[in-house]
């Protein structure tokens, strides 16, 4: 048979209830069953109640705060990613490709990424910023639009400067198109990547734009 309820049990239940403890927490503290705690609480005038809804609300609020903190931390990480991507836009880089008669690998060191790579960097930077702002919106919606407008303007400027050339070479890695925005009389098969390409295009027609440092036209100037 269980131990009878005494005044000490009642006082403990009253004190712990006033401290905001739940029924199960009180039962564990006074070494009684939860049903006994409920019985003691109900005997008070007015009865002591354990509002489950309030406990759920507190737990929900705690979880909401935890998720908000994690979203904020992730937004900061995405912002750092965007800054690291943006820093690559004008940094020296090394590019390589298979080419030549023997389809060998060659590398070229550039003072900055190609225009096509710069556009890709800007796109990735914009994506990281956009995701960061969705997780932790900036104060004032105009800030978001200013960032997007800035990236869009810079991307358009790079596209214009590059002559909007989107060719990145043929699939076989050994032959690529002549990098010109106008009609070039050089057949596609005559423009091949060299093992050690010159800094500019050497197309003999004079119509090839010097946008592809890895490519050189092998056709002579004669028609």
N, C-alpha and C positions, 0 to 999 in steps of 0.2 A: 504494500500500500504506500502511496506517495506521501511525501512530507506535507503536513498541513500548511496552508497559507498563513503567514504571520504579518505583524505590523512592519517588520523589517523588509519583507518582500514588497509590501505596498509602498513603502517609502522609496525603495529603490526604483520601482516602476514609475512612480510619480516624478522622481528626479531625472531619470534617464529620458522619460518622455518629454519633459520640459527642455532637455538638452537637444531634442530633435532626433533622437535615436528611433530606429524602426522597431517593430515588434520582434523581429528575429534577432536584431542586435541586442535588445533588452533581455530576451530569453537566454542568449548566449552569455551575457554579462552576469545574470543572477543565477545561472545554471538551473533554469526552469524551462518547461516546454512552451512553445509559442501559444498553445491553447490556454495554458495557465496564465500567461501574461495577458491574453485577451480577457480572461475571466476577471483578473484583478483590475484591469483598466475599466471594464464595464461596471464594476461595483462602485466606482467613484461617482460623486455628484457635483457637477455634471460628469457623465462618462468620458473617459479619455478615448479618443479615436485615433486610429492609424489610417490616414488618408493615402491609399495606394496611388491615387491620381497625382497627388503632390510628389510622391517619390518618382513616379514615371516622368513627371515634368522636369524634375531636377536632373534626372539621368539624361533626358533628351537634351536639355540645355548644355550639360557637360559635353555630350557628344557633338553638339553643334559647334561649341567653342573649339573643341579639338579639331574638327574638320576644317574650321575656318583658319586655324593656325597652320594646319598642314597645307591648305590651299595657298596661304600667304607665302609659306616657305617654297612651294613649288613655283609660284610666280616669280620669286626672286631668282630661283635657279634658271628659269627660262629667260629672264632678263640678262643674267650673266652669259647664257648661251648666245643671245642676240648680240651682246657686246663683243664676244669673242669672234663671232662670225663677221661682224662689221669690221673688226680690226684686220681681217684678211684681205679686205677689198683693195688695198694699195700696197700690200706687203710683197716682197720678192717671193717667188715660188719656182718650183721645178715641175716641168711637164714632160711627159714621155710618150712614145708610141712606137709600134712596130712598123717598119717601112723599108724601102729600098729593094733592090733586086733579091737580096737574101732574106728579106723580111726580118731584119734584126731590130732589137730594141735600142732606141736612142733617147737621150734626155737633153733638154734645153733649159737653162736657167733664165728666168724672165724677171724684169724689174717689178712687174705686177702681173696679176692674173689676166688672162685674155678677156675680151669684152663679154664673150659668152659665159665664162666662168664668173665674171663680176655680176652678171644678171642673175645667175644661179645663187650666188652668195646673197644678193639683195633679197631674192625671193625667200630664201631660208631665214634671213634676218627678220623679214616682215612677218613670217609665220610664227616665229618664236615670240616676237613682240605682241602679236595679236592674241596668242594663247595666254601670254602673261597678263594682258589687260583684261581678258575675260575672267581669269581667276581672281585678279585683284584690280578692279577698275580704277582708273585714275580719277582724281577729283575734277569733275567737269568733263562732259562728253567731248568738248572741243579738243581736248588733249589727244584723244584717240584719233580723231580725224586729222589732226596736224601731223601725227606720226605717219599715218597711212599716206597722206598727201606728199610728205617729204620723200618717203621711199619710192612712191610712184613717179615723182618728178625726176629723181635721180636715175631710176630705171629707164625712163624715157630718154634721158640725156645720154646714157650709155648706149642704148639702142641706136639713137641717131648717130652717135660718134662711130659706131661700128658699122654703119651702113646697113643695119638690120640684117646682118649676115648670120644665118642660123645653121649653116653647114658645118658639121663636125667631122667630116671624113666619111669614107665608105666603110662598109662592114668588114671588108677583108683586111683593113689596117695597112695595106700596102699602096693603095691608090686613093687619092682624094681629089675633090673638085678644085678648080682654080678659084681663089678667093677674090672675086670681083662682083660688084653689084650691077655691072653692065655686061653686055654680051661679049664674051671673050672668044676669039677664034681658035683658042687652044682646045683640042679634043680632051675630054675628061681623062682618057687613058694616058695622056702624056704628062699630067701633073702628078708627080710621085713624091712621097716624103723621102728626103735624103738622110743618110746616117748622121751627117753634120750639116744641117741646113743653114743657109746664110741668114742674116738678121732681117732681110727684106726679100720680097718676091723678085725673081730674076727672069720673069717672063719676057721674052724678046719682043712681044707685041706692044709692050708699053701700056697695056690697058688693064693689067692685073693690079688690084689694090694691094698694098703691102700690109695686109691685116693678118696674115698667117705666117708667123716666124718659122714654123716647122715645115712649110711647104715651098717648093721652088719648081717653076715650070721648066721642063727639059726641052721644050720646043725652041728651035732657033728663031731668029728674027725674020728669016726668009719666009714668004708665004707658002 
